[in-house]
Amino acid sequence: MKSKTNSIIRMENLINSDRLKNSGDFIDLITGDIDRVLKDYFDYKGYPLVEVVKNGSVFSVSIALSAERIKSFSTLPENQ
């Protein structure tokens, strides 16, 4: 039973590793999603810089952008 568990863990690690190897499409997708959200709150040009780095069994996610201003609003957007 222990060898099955080890095999599953190895497969999971391989899948996570492959996801990072194909990170070009992943980074493009997540950058677009983050851009759409941040545009509701900030005025800025270009796209946010998104970096995902695997560090052991966890991922470090960094998002950076230079905003010209924070948008003003009187109420928070409602959940849809």
C-alpha positions as a Python dict, from the first residue, in 0.01 Angstrom:
ca = {
    (1, 'M'): (0, 0, 0),
    (2, 'K'): (289, 235, 77),
    (3, 'S'): (431, 196, -275),
    (4, 'K'): (94, 300, -421),
    (5, 'T'): (99, 612, -205),
    (6, 'N'): (457, 691, -313),
    (7, 'S'): (357, 642, -678),
    (8, 'I'): (65, 879, -638),
    (9, 'I'): (287, 1142, -476),
    (10, 'R'): (545, 1106, -757),
    (11, 'M'): (270, 1143, -1019),
    (12, 'E'): (134, 1453, -846),
    (13, 'N'): (483, 1606, -833),
    (14, 'L'): (533, 1528, -1202),
    (15, 'I'): (201, 1688, -1296),
    (16, 'N'): (282, 2002, -1095),
    (17, 'S'): (626, 2015, -1253),
    (18, 'D'): (476, 1981, -1603),
    (19, 'R'): (237, 2265, -1530),
    (20, 'L'): (527, 2495, -1463),
    (21, 'K'): (709, 2376, -1776),
    (22, 'N'): (406, 2479, -1980),
    (23, 'S'): (384, 2802, -1784),
    (24, 'G'): (379, 3031, -2090),
    (25, 'D'): (11, 2971, -2157),
    (26, 'F'): (-62, 2956, -1783),
    (27, 'I'): (112, 3289, -1718),
    (28, 'D'): (-69, 3452, -2012),
    (29, 'L'): (-405, 3326, -1883),
    (30, 'I'): (-353, 3430, -1522),
    (31, 'T'): (-209, 3769, -1626),
    (32, 'G'): (-522, 3841, -1831),
    (33, 'D'): (-747, 3744, -1540),
    (34, 'I'): (-550, 3953, -1291),
    (35, 'D'): (-546, 4247, -1535),
    (36, 'R'): (-927, 4243, -1560),
    (37, 'V'): (-965, 4249, -1182),
    (38, 'L'): (-703, 4515, -1112),
    (39, 'K'): (-843, 4746, -1382),
    (40, 'D'): (-1155, 4780, -1160),
    (41, 'Y'): (-942, 4934, -884),
    (42, 'F'): (-641, 5102, -1048),
    (43, 'D'): (-555, 5311, -1355),
    (44, 'Y'): (-236, 5184, -1517),
    (45, 'K'): (-82, 5119, -1855),
    (46, 'G'): (35, 4784, -1982),
    (47, 'Y'): (-12, 4459, -1797),
    (48, 'P'): (77, 4347, -1447),
    (49, 'L'): (396, 4145, -1413),
    (50, 'V'): (304, 3799, -1280),
    (51, 'E'): (557, 3547, -1157),
    (52, 'V'): (485, 3198, -1021),
    (53, 'V'): (775, 3008, -866),
    (54, 'K'): (757, 2661, -716),
    (55, 'N'): (935, 2648, -384),
    (56, 'G'): (928, 2290, -256),
    (57, 'S'): (565, 2189, -226),
    (58, 'V'): (427, 2544, -238),
    (59, 'F'): (408, 2817, -500),
    (60, 'S'): (518, 3176, -455),
    (61, 'V'): (303, 3416, -659),
    (62, 'S'): (418, 3774, -719),
    (63, 'I'): (217, 4046, -892),
    (64, 'A'): (366, 4386, -970),
    (65, 'L'): (240, 4693, -1155),
    (66, 'S'): (286, 5068, -1150),
    (67, 'A'): (-51, 5234, -1098),
    (68, 'E'): (-109, 5596, -1188),
    (69, 'R'): (-400, 5626, -949),
    (70, 'I'): (-650, 5433, -740),
    (71, 'K'): (-999, 5456, -880),
    (72, 'S'): (-1257, 5611, -653),
    (73, 'F'): (-1590, 5449, -592),
    (74, 'S'): (-1862, 5507, -337),
    (75, 'T'): (-1961, 5144, -282),
    (76, 'L'): (-1797, 4810, -325),
    (77, 'P'): (-1900, 4614, -636),
    (78, 'E'): (-2174, 4361, -565),
    (79, 'N'): (-2098, 3993, -605),
    (80, 'Q'): (-2256, 3861, -922),
}
